[in-house]
Amino acid sequence: MAACLDEKFESLESILAEHLPADVLAKVNLSLRGPGSIDLELPAKAKETAKKNNFDLQGYEIKVGQKEQSRPSRLVRIGAIQNAIQKPTTASVQEQRDAIHERVDQMLAVAHECQVNVVCMQEAWTMPFAFCTREKYPWVEFAETAYDGPTTKFLAERAKKYNMVIVNPILERDEEHGDVLWNTAVIISNHGNVIGITRKNHIPRVGDFNESTYYMEGNTGHKVFETDFGRIAVNICYGRHHPQNWLMYGVNGAEIVFNPSATVGALSEPLWSIEARNAAIANSYFAVGINRVGTETFPNDFTSGDGKPAHKSFGHFYGSSYIAAPDGSRTPGLSRVRDGLLVAECDLNLCRQMKDKWGFRMTQRLDLYADSFARAIHPDYKMDIIKDPNSKQ
Ligand SMILES: NC(=O)NCCC(=O)O
């Protein structure tokens, strides 16, 4: 039988570790992870809690290339949390959200024990990814106001207590502007205040991702937030397929770009390990891909106009959250099937060092692209192709 990306194996890394002899595994890992990513010892208590509560906990250190004379290291521990829904999708909105809060609270406490400074959850982390169904109720009832909704309040308390910046990707209800819905990340500082919000720029129209039924393309541009632990930005899910979207966060000075996502194996798993990593390299920043995990089943059948029989589930959300560095190093991925917390200690000085080494920022031609884009958006734009006069095409 052909292999299927909906299969529920733990991870690529666990398959390699199980089947390769140690010396071969070391070579393969070096090649897969790059030279900069090494294991980080995490506190025993944190490991015990993760085991007891059955979530994956992994720690890495992304070594700085160079000690600098004029700048001290800027070590920051980045955290990524992936979670499955905790209750059936038929439970009440309140019950479902409370159960997810409780679960993620366990992982936030462990993140604190692991000295995480800045952490991000997956896209729309407080709810099932019901945007496949095209039904409005009860799913829109998961939407919350960005600045003072229950989830922001819940996280602001933890952010202050743990001295941790928390990125909170939710379905947002903008009550001040006509009750409009958005797919939004709320940036909560380690002092417990909301620094600002940033919204999803690219809304998918692929497979069962019927998100355009619920919200429009974001109107917040490519904001970067200056925090006590570096300059951060958020490129929500489908934006990771758009190199220009990644580019603009870099142009605005981001040092860490989170990519909270919700995507399924059959659709995107071959793309996953490439996109955030490539963005980190091309834009000289750290990129953090965070994907939902588990299989979610909805009460009613839905279709997506693709000739497939009506069904009740998206398929398997494959987790595999990872962190990539500007030198191309990356951590292994978290589990494909379990909740998890990934911790990586990174030196933000690596961003400038990679700009100095490769000169991607110096050599990029924003002037050329700006000119070409300005022409390409006109309805009468003609593609810039010169044909071979002798070609029979
Ligand atoms: N949530 C979301 O935008 N998913 C779209 C599918 C993908 O980008 O892989």
The ligand as a MOL file (V3000), in Angstrom:
LIG
                    3D

  0  0  0     0  0            999 V3000
M  V30 BEGIN CTAB
M  V30 COUNTS 9 8 0 0 0
M  V30 BEGIN ATOM
M  V30 1 N -4.2060 27.9060 8.1860 0
M  V30 2 C -3.8140 28.0310 6.9230 0
M  V30 3 O -3.6510 29.1260 6.4010 0
M  V30 4 N -3.6060 26.8710 6.2550 0
M  V30 5 C -3.4350 26.8060 4.8550 0
M  V30 6 C -2.7220 25.6140 4.4290 0
M  V30 7 C -1.2490 25.7670 4.4100 0
M  V30 8 O -0.7630 26.8930 4.3100 0
M  V30 9 O -0.5540 24.7740 4.4550 0
M  V30 END ATOM
M  V30 BEGIN BOND
M  V30 1 1 1 2
M  V30 2 2 2 3
M  V30 3 1 2 4
M  V30 4 1 4 5
M  V30 5 1 5 6
M  V30 6 1 6 7
M  V30 7 2 7 8
M  V30 8 1 7 9
M  V30 END BOND
M  V30 END CTAB
M  END
